Amino acid sequence: MTTKSAWQLDMNAGPIFVQIASGVRRMLARGDLAPGQRLPSARDLAAELGVNPNTIVHAFAELERMAVIETKRGLGTFVRKDAPVAALRHDLLRAAATAFSAEVTALGISKGEALGVLKEVLDAGES
């Protein structure tokens, strides 16, 4: 499913299970995971990421609670076919915009200047 670099885990950046759940949501929103796709077992993913399998179980439980994944007894864990991909994309983008807005406010930057810098950054990313 993934490589370690796709996860971008930071042992000092909050609970690992939250980072893993966020990583799955981000991969789904980005199209790296598709509805109906099988996820690795908790044991396999834990070995890949170098974390305790209980951490993966905790992350998967959170994702099930959010209706992103489902476990089919005897078959494995899958991205739900009705996973809310558009809502995930919107929520992730809104969170990034909120963080950007908070930083703009904290720095006392005008809306016009902030939008100009954002456009500059987005345009540079298109190259």
Backbone atoms as SQL, in Angstrom:
CREATE TABLE atoms (id INTEGER PRIMARY KEY, chain TEXT, resi INTEGER, resn TEXT, atom TEXT, x REAL, y REAL, z REAL);
INSERT INTO atoms VALUES
  (1, 'A', 1, 'MET', 'N', 0.821, -1.201, 0.000),
  (2, 'A', 1, 'MET', 'CA', 0.000, 0.000, 0.000),
  (3, 'A', 1, 'MET', 'C', 0.854, 1.249, 0.000),
  (4, 'A', 2, 'THR', 'N', 1.859, 1.297, 0.829),
  (5, 'A', 2, 'THR', 'CA', 2.571, 2.550, 1.030),
  (6, 'A', 2, 'THR', 'C', 4.042, 2.297, 1.240),
  (7, 'A', 3, 'THR', 'N', 4.746, 3.392, 1.294),
  (8, 'A', 3, 'THR', 'CA', 6.123, 3.345, 1.747),
  (9, 'A', 3, 'THR', 'C', 6.202, 4.206, 2.981),
  (10, 'A', 4, 'LYS', 'N', 7.238, 4.007, 3.760),
  (11, 'A', 4, 'LYS', 'CA', 7.364, 4.738, 5.005),
  (12, 'A', 4, 'LYS', 'C', 7.313, 6.256, 4.769),
  (13, 'A', 5, 'SER', 'N', 7.901, 6.713, 3.656),
  (14, 'A', 5, 'SER', 'CA', 7.918, 8.146, 3.384),
  (15, 'A', 5, 'SER', 'C', 6.515, 8.720, 3.183),
  (16, 'A', 6, 'ALA', 'N', 5.556, 7.891, 2.745),
  (17, 'A', 6, 'ALA', 'CA', 4.190, 8.373, 2.539),
  (18, 'A', 6, 'ALA', 'C', 3.527, 8.743, 3.858),
  (19, 'A', 7, 'TRP', 'N', 4.008, 8.181, 4.951),
  (20, 'A', 7, 'TRP', 'CA', 3.360, 8.395, 6.239),
  (21, 'A', 7, 'TRP', 'C', 3.843, 9.636, 6.944),
  (22, 'A', 8, 'GLN', 'N', 5.102, 10.000, 6.802),
  (23, 'A', 8, 'GLN', 'CA', 5.660, 11.186, 7.445),
  (24, 'A', 8, 'GLN', 'C', 5.352, 11.218, 8.931),
  (25, 'A', 9, 'LEU', 'N', 5.701, 10.147, 9.620),
  (26, 'A', 9, 'LEU', 'CA', 5.487, 10.097, 11.067),
  (27, 'A', 9, 'LEU', 'C', 6.570, 10.896, 11.771),
  (28, 'A', 10, 'ASP', 'N', 6.167, 11.618, 12.795),
  (29, 'A', 10, 'ASP', 'CA', 7.086, 12.397, 13.622),
  (30, 'A', 10, 'ASP', 'C', 6.808, 12.007, 15.067),
  (31, 'A', 11, 'MET', 'N', 7.742, 11.298, 15.663),
  (32, 'A', 11, 'MET', 'CA', 7.539, 10.776, 17.018),
  (33, 'A', 11, 'MET', 'C', 7.345, 11.891, 18.058),
  (34, 'A', 12, 'ASN', 'N', 7.630, 13.135, 17.700),
  (35, 'A', 12, 'ASN', 'CA', 7.481, 14.262, 18.621),
  (36, 'A', 12, 'ASN', 'C', 6.294, 15.161, 18.273),
  (37, 'A', 13, 'ALA', 'N', 5.467, 14.739, 17.322),
  (38, 'A', 13, 'ALA', 'CA', 4.392, 15.615, 16.834),
  (39, 'A', 13, 'ALA', 'C', 3.013, 15.113, 17.213),
  (40, 'A', 14, 'GLY', 'N', 2.846, 14.631, 18.404),
  (41, 'A', 14, 'GLY', 'CA', 1.533, 14.189, 18.839),
  (42, 'A', 14, 'GLY', 'C', 1.382, 12.693, 18.710),
  (43, 'A', 15, 'PRO', 'N', 0.216, 12.192, 19.112),
  (44, 'A', 15, 'PRO', 'CA', -0.014, 10.746, 19.116),
  (45, 'A', 15, 'PRO', 'C', 0.182, 10.126, 17.734),
  (46, 'A', 16, 'ILE', 'N', 0.907, 9.030, 17.706),
  (47, 'A', 16, 'ILE', 'CA', 1.199, 8.347, 16.445),
  (48, 'A', 16, 'ILE', 'C', -0.085, 7.816, 15.803),
  (49, 'A', 17, 'PHE', 'N', -1.023, 7.319, 16.612),
  (50, 'A', 17, 'PHE', 'CA', -2.263, 6.793, 16.023),
  (51, 'A', 17, 'PHE', 'C', -3.017, 7.894, 15.286),
  (52, 'A', 18, 'VAL', 'N', -2.953, 9.122, 15.790),
  (53, 'A', 18, 'VAL', 'CA', -3.612, 10.253, 15.127),
  (54, 'A', 18, 'VAL', 'C', -2.909, 10.542, 13.802),
  (55, 'A', 19, 'GLN', 'N', -1.578, 10.491, 13.807),
  (56, 'A', 19, 'GLN', 'CA', -0.821, 10.729, 12.574),
  (57, 'A', 19, 'GLN', 'C', -1.123, 9.657, 11.524),
  (58, 'A', 20, 'ILE', 'N', -1.250, 8.417, 11.970),
  (59, 'A', 20, 'ILE', 'CA', -1.551, 7.326, 11.043),
  (60, 'A', 20, 'ILE', 'C', -2.958, 7.491, 10.468),
  (61, 'A', 21, 'ALA', 'N', -3.929, 7.779, 11.317),
  (62, 'A', 21, 'ALA', 'CA', -5.297, 8.003, 10.836),
  (63, 'A', 21, 'ALA', 'C', -5.338, 9.186, 9.877),
  (64, 'A', 22, 'SER', 'N', -4.623, 10.248, 10.201),
  (65, 'A', 22, 'SER', 'CA', -4.559, 11.410, 9.307),
  (66, 'A', 22, 'SER', 'C', -3.899, 11.043, 7.988),
  (67, 'A', 23, 'GLY', 'N', -2.872, 10.220, 8.057),
  (68, 'A', 23, 'GLY', 'CA', -2.195, 9.782, 6.838),
  (69, 'A', 23, 'GLY', 'C', -3.114, 8.997, 5.915),
  (70, 'A', 24, 'VAL', 'N', -3.928, 8.124, 6.488),
  (71, 'A', 24, 'VAL', 'CA', -4.880, 7.357, 5.676),
  (72, 'A', 24, 'VAL', 'C', -5.891, 8.306, 5.039),
  (73, 'A', 25, 'ARG', 'N', -6.418, 9.248, 5.837),
  (74, 'A', 25, 'ARG', 'CA', -7.387, 10.210, 5.282),
  (75, 'A', 25, 'ARG', 'C', -6.747, 11.041, 4.169),
  (76, 'A', 26, 'ARG', 'N', -5.508, 11.463, 4.375),
  (77, 'A', 26, 'ARG', 'CA', -4.808, 12.270, 3.373),
  (78, 'A', 26, 'ARG', 'C', -4.567, 11.450, 2.099),
  (79, 'A', 27, 'MET', 'N', -4.148, 10.179, 2.248),
  (80, 'A', 27, 'MET', 'CA', -3.911, 9.327, 1.072),
  (81, 'A', 27, 'MET', 'C', -5.204, 9.087, 0.300),
  (82, 'A', 28, 'LEU', 'N', -6.300, 8.955, 1.014),
  (83, 'A', 28, 'LEU', 'CA', -7.598, 8.768, 0.365),
  (84, 'A', 28, 'LEU', 'C', -8.008, 10.050, -0.358),
  (85, 'A', 29, 'ALA', 'N', -7.850, 11.183, 0.289),
  (86, 'A', 29, 'ALA', 'CA', -8.214, 12.467, -0.318),
  (87, 'A', 29, 'ALA', 'C', -7.357, 12.763, -1.546),
  (88, 'A', 30, 'ARG', 'N', -6.094, 12.331, -1.508),
  (89, 'A', 30, 'ARG', 'CA', -5.152, 12.578, -2.603),
  (90, 'A', 30, 'ARG', 'C', -5.325, 11.576, -3.747),
  (91, 'A', 31, 'GLY', 'N', -6.017, 10.466, -3.473),
  (92, 'A', 31, 'GLY', 'CA', -6.210, 9.454, -4.500),
  (93, 'A', 31, 'GLY', 'C', -5.191, 8.330, -4.435),
  (94, 'A', 32, 'ASP', 'N', -4.319, 8.333, -3.434),
  (95, 'A', 32, 'ASP', 'CA', -3.347, 7.250, -3.271),
  (96, 'A', 32, 'ASP', 'C', -4.019, 5.983, -2.764),
  (97, 'A', 33, 'LEU', 'N', -5.154, 6.132, -2.125),
  (98, 'A', 33, 'LEU', 'CA', -6.010, 5.022, -1.702),
  (99, 'A', 33, 'LEU', 'C', -7.363, 5.226, -2.375),
  (100, 'A', 34, 'ALA', 'N', -8.002, 4.135, -2.709),
  (101, 'A', 34, 'ALA', 'CA', -9.302, 4.226, -3.380),
  (102, 'A', 34, 'ALA', 'C', -10.365, 3.513, -2.555),
  (103, 'A', 35, 'PRO', 'N', -11.608, 3.967, -2.653),
  (104, 'A', 35, 'PRO', 'CA', -12.691, 3.243, -1.997),
  (105, 'A', 35, 'PRO', 'C', -12.675, 1.775, -2.424),
  (106, 'A', 36, 'GLY', 'N', -12.831, 0.899, -1.445),
  (107, 'A', 36, 'GLY', 'CA', -12.815, -0.530, -1.702),
  (108, 'A', 36, 'GLY', 'C', -11.429, -1.160, -1.593),
  (109, 'A', 37, 'GLN', 'N', -10.394, -0.341, -1.532),
  (110, 'A', 37, 'GLN', 'CA', -9.034, -0.871, -1.481),
  (111, 'A', 37, 'GLN', 'C', -8.730, -1.494, -0.113),
  (112, 'A', 38, 'ARG', 'N', -8.023, -2.618, -0.142),
  (113, 'A', 38, 'ARG', 'CA', -7.642, -3.321, 1.085),
  (114, 'A', 38, 'ARG', 'C', -6.424, -2.642, 1.695),
  (115, 'A', 39, 'LEU', 'N', -6.466, -2.478, 3.005),
  (116, 'A', 39, 'LEU', 'CA', -5.332, -1.937, 3.751),
  (117, 'A', 39, 'LEU', 'C', -4.480, -3.096, 4.260),
  (118, 'A', 40, 'PRO', 'N', -3.209, -2.822, 4.536),
  (119, 'A', 40, 'PRO', 'CA', -2.391, -3.890, 5.123),
  (120, 'A', 40, 'PRO', 'C', -2.915, -4.248, 6.509),
  (121, 'A', 41, 'SER', 'N', -2.555, -5.426, 6.975),
  (122, 'A', 41, 'SER', 'CA', -2.951, -5.821, 8.328),
  (123, 'A', 41, 'SER', 'C', -2.275, -4.895, 9.330),
  (124, 'A', 42, 'ALA', 'N', -2.844, -4.833, 10.516),
  (125, 'A', 42, 'ALA', 'CA', -2.252, -4.003, 11.572),
  (126, 'A', 42, 'ALA', 'C', -0.820, -4.445, 11.842),
  (127, 'A', 43, 'ARG', 'N', -0.590, -5.731, 11.860),
  (128, 'A', 43, 'ARG', 'CA', 0.758, -6.257, 12.126),
  (129, 'A', 43, 'ARG', 'C', 1.731, -5.847, 11.023),
  (130, 'A', 44, 'ASP', 'N', 1.321, -5.987, 9.753),
  (131, 'A', 44, 'ASP', 'CA', 2.200, -5.629, 8.637),
  (132, 'A', 44, 'ASP', 'C', 2.492, -4.131, 8.614),
  (133, 'A', 45, 'LEU', 'N', 1.456, -3.322, 8.819),
  (134, 'A', 45, 'LEU', 'CA', 1.658, -1.878, 8.806),
  (135, 'A', 45, 'LEU', 'C', 2.511, -1.438, 9.991),
  (136, 'A', 46, 'ALA', 'N', 2.309, -2.061, 11.148),
  (137, 'A', 46, 'ALA', 'CA', 3.131, -1.740, 12.318),
  (138, 'A', 46, 'ALA', 'C', 4.594, -2.054, 12.038),
  (139, 'A', 47, 'ALA', 'N', 4.863, -3.184, 11.400),
  (140, 'A', 47, 'ALA', 'CA', 6.245, -3.544, 11.065),
  (141, 'A', 47, 'ALA', 'C', 6.835, -2.552, 10.069),
  (142, 'A', 48, 'GLU', 'N', 6.041, -2.160, 9.072),
  (143, 'A', 48, 'GLU', 'CA', 6.496, -1.196, 8.060),
  (144, 'A', 48, 'GLU', 'C', 6.853, 0.144, 8.695),
  (145, 'A', 49, 'LEU', 'N', 6.038, 0.587, 9.660),
  (146, 'A', 49, 'LEU', 'CA', 6.225, 1.904, 10.265),
  (147, 'A', 49, 'LEU', 'C', 7.083, 1.873, 11.526),
  (148, 'A', 50, 'GLY', 'N', 7.360, 0.678, 12.035),
  (149, 'A', 50, 'GLY', 'CA', 8.174, 0.570, 13.245),
  (150, 'A', 50, 'GLY', 'C', 7.442, 1.024, 14.492),
  (151, 'A', 51, 'VAL', 'N', 6.147, 0.707, 14.559),
  (152, 'A', 51, 'VAL', 'CA', 5.339, 1.068, 15.729),
  (153, 'A', 51, 'VAL', 'C', 4.673, -0.183, 16.286),
  (154, 'A', 52, 'ASN', 'N', 4.090, -0.048, 17.451),
  (155, 'A', 52, 'ASN', 'CA', 3.385, -1.152, 18.094),
  (156, 'A', 52, 'ASN', 'C', 2.090, -1.444, 17.320),
  (157, 'A', 53, 'PRO', 'N', 1.772, -2.722, 17.091),
  (158, 'A', 53, 'PRO', 'CA', 0.517, -3.048, 16.388),
  (159, 'A', 53, 'PRO', 'C', -0.729, -2.448, 17.050),
  (160, 'A', 54, 'ASN', 'N', -0.707, -2.286, 18.374),
  (161, 'A', 54, 'ASN', 'CA', -1.857, -1.669, 19.049),
  (162, 'A', 54, 'ASN', 'C', -2.073, -0.230, 18.594),
  (163, 'A', 55, 'THR', 'N', -1.004, 0.431, 18.197),
  (164, 'A', 55, 'THR', 'CA', -1.117, 1.799, 17.676),
  (165, 'A', 55, 'THR', 'C', -1.912, 1.793, 16.376),
  (166, 'A', 56, 'ILE', 'N', -1.644, 0.816, 15.524),
  (167, 'A', 56, 'ILE', 'CA', -2.373, 0.699, 14.260),
  (168, 'A', 56, 'ILE', 'C', -3.835, 0.346, 14.530),
  (169, 'A', 57, 'VAL', 'N', -4.065, -0.573, 15.461),
  (170, 'A', 57, 'VAL', 'CA', -5.429, -0.957, 15.818),
  (171, 'A', 57, 'VAL', 'C', -6.202, 0.275, 16.300),
  (172, 'A', 58, 'HIS', 'N', -5.553, 1.109, 17.102),
  (173, 'A', 58, 'HIS', 'CA', -6.184, 2.333, 17.609),
  (174, 'A', 58, 'HIS', 'C', -6.515, 3.273, 16.439),
  (175, 'A', 59, 'ALA', 'N', -5.570, 3.448, 15.515),
  (176, 'A', 59, 'ALA', 'CA', -5.802, 4.317, 14.348),
  (177, 'A', 59, 'ALA', 'C', -6.947, 3.770, 13.492),
  (178, 'A', 60, 'PHE', 'N', -6.950, 2.461, 13.263),
  (179, 'A', 60, 'PHE', 'CA', -8.010, 1.853, 12.461),
  (180, 'A', 60, 'PHE', 'C', -9.369, 2.007, 13.143),
  (181, 'A', 61, 'ALA', 'N', -9.403, 1.888, 14.465),
  (182, 'A', 61, 'ALA', 'CA', -10.667, 2.061, 15.191),
  (183, 'A', 61, 'ALA', 'C', -11.186, 3.489, 15.005),
  (184, 'A', 62, 'GLU', 'N', -10.288, 4.449, 15.047),
  (185, 'A', 62, 'GLU', 'CA', -10.688, 5.845, 14.835),
  (186, 'A', 62, 'GLU', 'C', -11.230, 6.033, 13.423),
  (187, 'A', 63, 'LEU', 'N', -10.572, 5.446, 12.434),
  (188, 'A', 63, 'LEU', 'CA', -11.028, 5.554, 11.048),
  (189, 'A', 63, 'LEU', 'C', -12.367, 4.841, 10.835),
  (190, 'A', 64, 'GLU', 'N', -12.594, 3.739, 11.535),
  (191, 'A', 64, 'GLU', 'CA', -13.895, 3.060, 11.447),
  (192, 'A', 64, 'GLU', 'C', -14.980, 3.938, 12.051),
  (193, 'A', 65, 'ARG', 'N', -14.661, 4.572, 13.174),
  (194, 'A', 65, 'ARG', 'CA', -15.618, 5.466, 13.819),
  (195, 'A', 65, 'ARG', 'C', -16.008, 6.613, 12.885),
  (196, 'A', 66, 'MET', 'N', -15.058, 7.046, 12.054),
  (197, 'A', 66, 'MET', 'CA', -15.294, 8.148, 11.118),
  (198, 'A', 66, 'MET', 'C', -15.912, 7.668, 9.802),
  (199, 'A', 67, 'ALA', 'N', -16.211, 6.375, 9.699),
  (200, 'A', 67, 'ALA', 'CA', -16.814, 5.772, 8.500),
  (201, 'A', 67, 'ALA', 'C', -15.904, 5.880, 7.274),
  (202, 'A', 68, 'VAL', 'N', -14.594, 5.787, 7.497),
  (203, 'A', 68, 'VAL', 'CA', -13.629, 5.830, 6.402),
  (204, 'A', 68, 'VAL', 'C', -13.227, 4.411, 5.994),
  (205, 'A', 69, 'ILE', 'N', -13.074, 3.529, 6.970),
  (206, 'A', 69, 'ILE', 'CA', -12.686, 2.149, 6.693),
  (207, 'A', 69, 'ILE', 'C', -13.664, 1.197, 7.367),
  (208, 'A', 70, 'GLU', 'N', -13.570, -0.079, 6.980),
  (209, 'A', 70, 'GLU', 'CA', -14.378, -1.115, 7.625),
  (210, 'A', 70, 'GLU', 'C', -13.570, -2.401, 7.657),
  (211, 'A', 71, 'THR', 'N', -13.790, -3.167, 8.700),
  (212, 'A', 71, 'THR', 'CA', -13.137, -4.464, 8.828),
  (213, 'A', 71, 'THR', 'C', -14.143, -5.544, 8.482),
  (214, 'A', 72, 'LYS', 'N', -13.749, -6.411, 7.581),
  (215, 'A', 72, 'LYS', 'CA', -14.586, -7.542, 7.187),
  (216, 'A', 72, 'LYS', 'C', -13.946, -8.782, 7.789),
  (217, 'A', 73, 'ARG', 'N', -14.617, -9.341, 8.733),
  (218, 'A', 73, 'ARG', 'CA', -14.088, -10.487, 9.481),
  (219, 'A', 73, 'ARG', 'C', -13.575, -11.567, 8.530),
  (220, 'A', 74, 'GLY', 'N', -12.325, -11.945, 8.740),
  (221, 'A', 74, 'GLY', 'CA', -11.701, -12.989, 7.940),
  (222, 'A', 74, 'GLY', 'C', -11.156, -12.522, 6.604),
  (223, 'A', 75, 'LEU', 'N', -11.459, -11.298, 6.210),
  (224, 'A', 75, 'LEU', 'CA', -11.001, -10.781, 4.913),
  (225, 'A', 75, 'LEU', 'C', -9.981, -9.657, 5.044),
  (226, 'A', 76, 'GLY', 'N', -10.106, -8.845, 6.086),
  (227, 'A', 76, 'GLY', 'CA', -9.175, -7.739, 6.286),
  (228, 'A', 76, 'GLY', 'C', -9.891, -6.416, 6.471),
  (229, 'A', 77, 'THR', 'N', -9.104, -5.362, 6.363),
  (230, 'A', 77, 'THR', 'CA', -9.607, -3.999, 6.542),
  (231, 'A', 77, 'THR', 'C', -9.555, -3.287, 5.201),
  (232, 'A', 78, 'PHE', 'N', -10.647, -2.611, 4.880),
  (233, 'A', 78, 'PHE', 'CA', -10.802, -1.977, 3.576),
  (234, 'A', 78, 'PHE', 'C', -11.259, -0.531, 3.732),
  (235, 'A', 79, 'VAL', 'N', -10.899, 0.296, 2.746),
  (236, 'A', 79, 'VAL', 'CA', -11.496, 1.619, 2.656),
  (237, 'A', 79, 'VAL', 'C', -12.950, 1.390, 2.277),
  (238, 'A', 80, 'ARG', 'N', -13.861, 2.044, 2.974),
  (239, 'A', 80, 'ARG', 'CA', -15.283, 1.869, 2.666),
  (240, 'A', 80, 'ARG', 'C', -15.567, 2.331, 1.244),
  (241, 'A', 81, 'LYS', 'N', -16.440, 1.600, 0.574),
  (242, 'A', 81, 'LYS', 'CA', -16.814, 1.987, -0.794),
  (243, 'A', 81, 'LYS', 'C', -17.521, 3.338, -0.811),
  (244, 'A', 82, 'ASP', 'N', -18.162, 3.675, 0.312),
  (245, 'A', 82, 'ASP', 'CA', -18.863, 4.958, 0.409),
  (246, 'A', 82, 'ASP', 'C', -18.076, 5.961, 1.266),
  (247, 'A', 83, 'ALA', 'N', -16.756, 5.780, 1.317),
  (248, 'A', 83, 'ALA', 'CA', -15.919, 6.697, 2.101),
  (249, 'A', 83, 'ALA', 'C', -16.137, 8.133, 1.615),
  (250, 'A', 84, 'PRO', 'N', -16.231, 9.061, 2.538),
  (251, 'A', 84, 'PRO', 'CA', -16.543, 10.453, 2.181),
  (252, 'A', 84, 'PRO', 'C', -15.327, 11.206, 1.628),
  (253, 'A', 85, 'VAL', 'N', -14.886, 10.815, 0.435),
  (254, 'A', 85, 'VAL', 'CA', -13.663, 11.368, -0.150),
  (255, 'A', 85, 'VAL', 'C', -13.758, 12.884, -0.338),
  (256, 'A', 86, 'ALA', 'N', -14.842, 13.359, -0.914),
  (257, 'A', 86, 'ALA', 'CA', -14.982, 14.802, -1.149),
  (258, 'A', 86, 'ALA', 'C', -14.978, 15.572, 0.171),
  (259, 'A', 87, 'ALA', 'N', -15.651, 15.047, 1.176),
  (260, 'A', 87, 'ALA', 'CA', -15.671, 15.700, 2.485),
  (261, 'A', 87, 'ALA', 'C', -14.287, 15.696, 3.124),
  (262, 'A', 88, 'LEU', 'N', -13.545, 14.592, 2.965),
  (263, 'A', 88, 'LEU', 'CA', -12.182, 14.531, 3.494),
  (264, 'A', 88, 'LEU', 'C', -11.306, 15.595, 2.837),
  (265, 'A', 89, 'ARG', 'N', -11.394, 15.695, 1.519),
  (266, 'A', 89, 'ARG', 'CA', -10.607, 16.699, 0.790),
  (267, 'A', 89, 'ARG', 'C', -10.953, 18.107, 1.289),
  (268, 'A', 90, 'HIS', 'N', -12.246, 18.365, 1.422),
  (269, 'A', 90, 'HIS', 'CA', -12.687, 19.681, 1.883),
  (270, 'A', 90, 'HIS', 'C', -12.194, 19.955, 3.299),
  (271, 'A', 91, 'ASP', 'N', -12.330, 18.983, 4.183),
  (272, 'A', 91, 'ASP', 'CA', -11.909, 19.164, 5.576),
  (273, 'A', 91, 'ASP', 'C', -10.406, 19.410, 5.685),
  (274, 'A', 92, 'LEU', 'N', -9.612, 18.657, 4.910),
  (275, 'A', 92, 'LEU', 'CA', -8.160, 18.851, 4.945),
  (276, 'A', 92, 'LEU', 'C', -7.772, 20.223, 4.402),
  (277, 'A', 93, 'LEU', 'N', -8.405, 20.626, 3.322),
  (278, 'A', 93, 'LEU', 'CA', -8.115, 21.943, 2.753),
  (279, 'A', 93, 'LEU', 'C', -8.550, 23.052, 3.701),
  (280, 'A', 94, 'ARG', 'N', -9.702, 22.889, 4.317),
  (281, 'A', 94, 'ARG', 'CA', -10.182, 23.897, 5.266),
  (282, 'A', 94, 'ARG', 'C', -9.253, 24.012, 6.476),
  (283, 'A', 95, 'ALA', 'N', -8.748, 22.884, 6.969),
  (284, 'A', 95, 'ALA', 'CA', -7.820, 22.909, 8.104),
  (285, 'A', 95, 'ALA', 'C', -6.533, 23.642, 7.726),
  (286, 'A', 96, 'ALA', 'N', -6.033, 23.395, 6.521),
  (287, 'A', 96, 'ALA', 'CA', -4.829, 24.089, 6.070),
  (288, 'A', 96, 'ALA', 'C', -5.091, 25.591, 5.930),
  (289, 'A', 97, 'ALA', 'N', -6.251, 25.939, 5.383),
  (290, 'A', 97, 'ALA', 'CA', -6.596, 27.354, 5.219),
  (291, 'A', 97, 'ALA', 'C', -6.772, 28.037, 6.577),
  (292, 'A', 98, 'THR', 'N', -7.346, 27.328, 7.529),
  (293, 'A', 98, 'THR', 'CA', -7.527, 27.885, 8.873),
  (294, 'A', 98, 'THR', 'C', -6.187, 28.142, 9.540),
  (295, 'A', 99, 'ALA', 'N', -5.264, 27.185, 9.389),
  (296, 'A', 99, 'ALA', 'CA', -3.922, 27.364, 9.958),
  (297, 'A', 99, 'ALA', 'C', -3.215, 28.545, 9.293),
  (298, 'A', 100, 'PHE', 'N', -3.343, 28.661, 7.976),
  (299, 'A', 100, 'PHE', 'CA', -2.747, 29.773, 7.245),
  (300, 'A', 100, 'PHE', 'C', -3.354, 31.096, 7.721),
  (301, 'A', 101, 'SER', 'N', -4.663, 31.132, 7.853),
  (302, 'A', 101, 'SER', 'CA', -5.347, 32.344, 8.304),
  (303, 'A', 101, 'SER', 'C', -4.898, 32.756, 9.702),
  (304, 'A', 102, 'ALA', 'N', -4.759, 31.781, 10.581),
  (305, 'A', 102, 'ALA', 'CA', -4.310, 32.088, 11.946),
  (306, 'A', 102, 'ALA', 'C', -2.905, 32.675, 11.936),
  (307, 'A', 103, 'GLU', 'N', -2.046, 32.132, 11.092),
  (308, 'A', 103, 'GLU', 'CA', -0.667, 32.664, 10.998),
  (309, 'A', 103, 'GLU', 'C', -0.660, 34.065, 10.406),
  (310, 'A', 104, 'VAL', 'N', -1.486, 34.288, 9.393),
  (311, 'A', 104, 'VAL', 'CA', -1.602, 35.626, 8.787),
  (312, 'A', 104, 'VAL', 'C', -2.050, 36.635, 9.840),
  (313, 'A', 105, 'THR', 'N', -3.044, 36.268, 10.621),
  (314, 'A', 105, 'THR', 'CA', -3.553, 37.144, 11.679),
  (315, 'A', 105, 'THR', 'C', -2.488, 37.396, 12.730),
  (316, 'A', 106, 'ALA', 'N', -1.788, 36.341, 13.144),
  (317, 'A', 106, 'ALA', 'CA', -0.749, 36.477, 14.175),
  (318, 'A', 106, 'ALA', 'C', 0.384, 37.392, 13.712),
  (319, 'A', 107, 'LEU', 'N', 0.664, 37.384, 12.422),
  (320, 'A', 107, 'LEU', 'CA', 1.736, 38.220, 11.880),
  (321, 'A', 107, 'LEU', 'C', 1.258, 39.630, 11.537),
  (322, 'A', 108, 'GLY', 'N', -0.039, 39.862, 11.595),
  (323, 'A', 108, 'GLY', 'CA', -0.581, 41.181, 11.280),
  (324, 'A', 108, 'GLY', 'C', -0.490, 41.522, 9.807),
  (325, 'A', 109, 'ILE', 'N', -0.577, 40.499, 8.955),
  (326, 'A', 109, 'ILE', 'CA', -0.462, 40.695, 7.515),
  (327, 'A', 109, 'ILE', 'C', -1.846, 40.957, 6.934),
  (328, 'A', 110, 'SER', 'N', -1.897, 41.840, 5.957),
  (329, 'A', 110, 'SER', 'CA', -3.185, 42.145, 5.327),
  (330, 'A', 110, 'SER', 'C', -3.661, 40.963, 4.491),
  (331, 'A', 111, 'LYS', 'N', -4.972, 40.935, 4.279),
  (332, 'A', 111, 'LYS', 'CA', -5.577, 39.883, 3.475),
  (333, 'A', 111, 'LYS', 'C', -4.999, 39.891, 2.057),
  (334, 'A', 112, 'GLY', 'N', -4.835, 41.067, 1.500),
  (335, 'A', 112, 'GLY', 'CA', -4.300, 41.186, 0.146),
  (336, 'A', 112, 'GLY', 'C', -2.880, 40.641, 0.035),
  (337, 'A', 113, 'GLU', 'N', -2.042, 40.995, 1.005),
  (338, 'A', 113, 'GLU', 'CA', -0.662, 40.500, 0.980),
  (339, 'A', 113, 'GLU', 'C', -0.639, 38.979, 1.153),
  (340, 'A', 114, 'ALA', 'N', -1.467, 38.482, 2.061),
  (341, 'A', 114, 'ALA', 'CA', -1.519, 37.039, 2.316),
  (342, 'A', 114, 'ALA', 'C', -1.970, 36.287, 1.074),
  (343, 'A', 115, 'LEU', 'N', -3.010, 36.783, 0.416),
  (344, 'A', 115, 'LEU', 'CA', -3.493, 36.130, -0.793),
  (345, 'A', 115, 'LEU', 'C', -2.446, 36.178, -1.902),
  (346, 'A', 116, 'GLY', 'N', -1.713, 37.282, -1.978),
  (347, 'A', 116, 'GLY', 'CA', -0.642, 37.402, -2.963),
  (348, 'A', 116, 'GLY', 'C', 0.449, 36.369, -2.736),
  (349, 'A', 117, 'VAL', 'N', 0.843, 36.190, -1.477),
  (350, 'A', 117, 'VAL', 'CA', 1.863, 35.196, -1.156),
  (351, 'A', 117, 'VAL', 'C', 1.329, 33.788, -1.426),
  (352, 'A', 118, 'LEU', 'N', 0.079, 33.527, -1.063),
  (353, 'A', 118, 'LEU', 'CA', -0.506, 32.219, -1.315),
  (354, 'A', 118, 'LEU', 'C', -0.543, 31.925, -2.802),
  (355, 'A', 119, 'LYS', 'N', -0.937, 32.894, -3.611),
  (356, 'A', 119, 'LYS', 'CA', -0.946, 32.711, -5.063),
  (357, 'A', 119, 'LYS', 'C', 0.463, 32.460, -5.586),
  (358, 'A', 120, 'GLU', 'N', 1.420, 33.177, -5.056),
  (359, 'A', 120, 'GLU', 'CA', 2.825, 32.994, -5.454),
  (360, 'A', 120, 'GLU', 'C', 3.286, 31.556, -5.153),
  (361, 'A', 121, 'VAL', 'N', 2.966, 31.075, -3.983),
  (362, 'A', 121, 'VAL', 'CA', 3.350, 29.720, -3.584),
  (363, 'A', 121, 'VAL', 'C', 2.642, 28.676, -4.443),
  (364, 'A', 122, 'LEU', 'N', 1.352, 28.864, -4.665),
  (365, 'A', 122, 'LEU', 'CA', 0.599, 27.922, -5.496),
  (366, 'A', 122, 'LEU', 'C', 1.105, 27.927, -6.936),
  (367, 'A', 123, 'ASP', 'N', 1.400, 29.109, -7.467),
  (368, 'A', 123, 'ASP', 'CA', 1.915, 29.192, -8.825),
  (369, 'A', 123, 'ASP', 'C', 3.285, 28.526, -8.943),
  (370, 'A', 124, 'ALA', 'N', 4.117, 28.667, -7.929),
  (371, 'A', 124, 'ALA', 'CA', 5.449, 28.044, -7.925),
  (372, 'A', 124, 'ALA', 'C', 5.325, 26.522, -7.884),
  (373, 'A', 125, 'GLY', 'N', 4.277, 26.019, -7.259),
  (374, 'A', 125, 'GLY', 'CA', 4.062, 24.578, -7.175),
  (375, 'A', 125, 'GLY', 'C', 3.617, 23.972, -8.489),
  (376, 'A', 126, 'GLU', 'N', 3.119, 24.773, -9.402),
  (377, 'A', 126, 'GLU', 'CA', 2.647, 24.278, -10.694),
  (378, 'A', 126, 'GLU', 'C', 3.791, 24.036, -11.671),
  (379, 'A', 127, 'SER', 'N', 4.958, 24.571, -11.392),
  (380, 'A', 127, 'SER', 'CA', 6.088, 24.444, -12.338),
  (381, 'A', 127, 'SER', 'C', 6.565, 23.036, -12.458);
